[in-house]
Each structure stands twice: as structure tokens, then as C-alpha cells.
Amino acid sequence: MKITIHKQYETPIAELQSDTIEINNVQDALDLMGNSNYSGARKIIINQQHLIPDFFDLKTGIAGEILQKFSTYNMQLAIVGDFSVFSSRSLKDFIYESNKIGRIIFVATIEDALQKLSK
């Protein structure tokens, strides 16, 4: 797991960089938050491919468990990917509501993530 820190308008934003799934469970997410916070970033960008596929099946509860930790520890998260590949109406609603609130956002590009997290 490699973390790169971006400075966007003086806001440190951590970006997870990897070619594999890095977030398999709540502990992996907590480790990422701890490493990012240690580097001075309370905002994190991860790619859809870094998440265990079950994350996007809301019935498993994995997304809820992981995202609750981001809320509990007052950290923002941007998940970058192509979410049109998912047909679940509940997932689409979840993404819509998350984007509206803004603590957890789902975006198409790293640039979108940097822009939204720097506000």
C-alpha cells in the first residue's frame, strides 16, 4: 500500500495507490485512515478497484461498516470509479445520497475527487 499526499489549496489529501484490493474489511480501512492521518491528511481518495467487490453489494453490510468508521473519525473519503457498471437501485440511491451529504463521495476521476475534497 502506497499513500501519496496531494496539496490542493493547502489541503492535504491522501491518495491510496495500488494495483490490488487493499480494503477487505474494517481494519484495513482503519489502517488506511491511521496512515493518512499520520501523514497529515484527513481526506482520502481510493479507487473502486481498491475495495473488496462485496463492498458494492449493500446486503453484505461491508460498505456500511467501513463508511461508518470514516464518519466516526471525522474523515472524508472519495471513491473514484465507474459506478454505472452496477445495476443495483439501492446502490445508486446510496451513491446519490452520499454525494449529497458530502462526507463520502463517489466520483469519476482523481481530479474530481481533489476538487471536491479541497472545498
C-alpha positions in Angstrom: 0.0 0.0 0.0 1.4 3.3 -1.1 -0.1 6.6 0.0 0.6 9.8 -1.9 -0.2 13.2 -0.4 -1.6 15.9 -2.6 -1.7 19.5 -1.5 -4.8 21.0 -3.0 -5.3 24.6 -2.0 -3.2 23.9 1.1 -5.4 20.9 2.0 -3.5 17.7 2.4 -5.4 14.8 0.6 -4.1 11.2 0.8 -4.4 9.0 -2.3 -4.1 5.3 -2.0 -2.1 3.9 -4.9 -2.1 0.2 -5.5 -2.8 -2.4 -8.2 -4.6 -4.7 -5.8 -7.6 -4.8 -3.4 -6.4 -3.1 -0.2 -9.6 -2.6 1.7 -11.0 -6.0 2.5 -12.5 -5.2 5.9 -13.0 -2.5 8.6 -9.4 -3.0 10.0 -7.9 -2.3 6.5 -9.9 0.9 6.4 -8.8 1.9 9.9 -5.2 1.2 8.9 -5.6 3.5 5.9 -7.1 6.2 8.0 -4.3 5.9 10.6 -1.6 6.1 8.0 -3.2 9.0 6.2 -3.8 10.9 9.4 -0.2 10.3 10.4 0.8 11.9 7.1 -1.4 14.9 8.0 -4.3 14.1 5.7 -7.9 13.7 7.0 -9.2 13.4 3.4 -8.6 10.2 1.4 -9.0 9.1 -2.2 -9.3 5.5 -3.1 -10.1 3.8 -6.4 -13.0 1.4 -6.8 -10.5 -1.4 -7.5 -9.0 -1.0 -4.0 -12.3 -2.2 -2.4 -13.4 -5.7 -2.0 -16.2 -6.4 -4.6 -18.7 -7.2 -1.8 -18.4 -3.5 -0.7 -20.7 -2.7 -3.6 -23.3 -5.3 -2.6 -25.1 -3.3 0.2 -26.7 -6.5 1.5 -23.3 -7.6 2.9 -23.1 -4.6 5.2 -19.4 -4.1 4.5 -19.9 -0.7 3.0 -21.9 0.5 6.0 -19.3 -0.8 8.5 -16.4 0.8 6.6 -18.0 4.1 5.9 -19.3 4.4 9.4 -15.6 4.5 10.6 -14.9 7.4 8.3 -17.9 9.2 9.8 -16.9 8.3 13.4 -13.3 9.5 12.9 -14.4 12.7 11.0 -12.6 11.9 7.8 -13.7 12.5 4.2 -13.5 9.8 1.6 -13.7 10.0 -2.2 -14.1 6.7 -4.1 -13.1 7.0 -7.8 -14.6 4.7 -10.4 -17.2 3.9 -12.9 -20.3 3.1 -10.9 -22.5 2.8 -13.9 -21.4 -0.9 -14.1 -23.6 -1.6 -11.0 -27.3 -2.3 -11.6 -28.5 -2.2 -8.0 -31.1 0.6 -7.5 -30.2 0.7 -3.7 -26.5 1.2 -4.5 -27.4 4.0 -7.0 -29.6 5.7 -4.3 -26.8 5.2 -1.7 -24.3 6.9 -4.0 -26.7 9.8 -4.7 -27.4 10.4 -1.0 -23.7 10.1 -0.1 -22.7 12.7 -2.7 -25.5 15.0 -1.5 -24.2 14.9 2.1 -20.5 15.1 1.1 -18.6 13.1 3.7 -18.3 10.2 1.4 -18.3 11.0 -2.3 -18.3 8.8 -5.4 -16.7 10.5 -8.4 -15.4 9.5 -11.9 -11.8 10.9 -11.7 -9.0 11.7 -9.4 -9.3 15.4 -10.5 -13.0 15.4 -9.4 -12.0 13.9 -6.1 -9.3 16.5 -5.5 -11.6 19.4 -6.4 -14.5 18.2 -4.2 -12.3 17.3 -1.2 -10.4 20.6 -1.3 -13.6 22.6 -0.5 
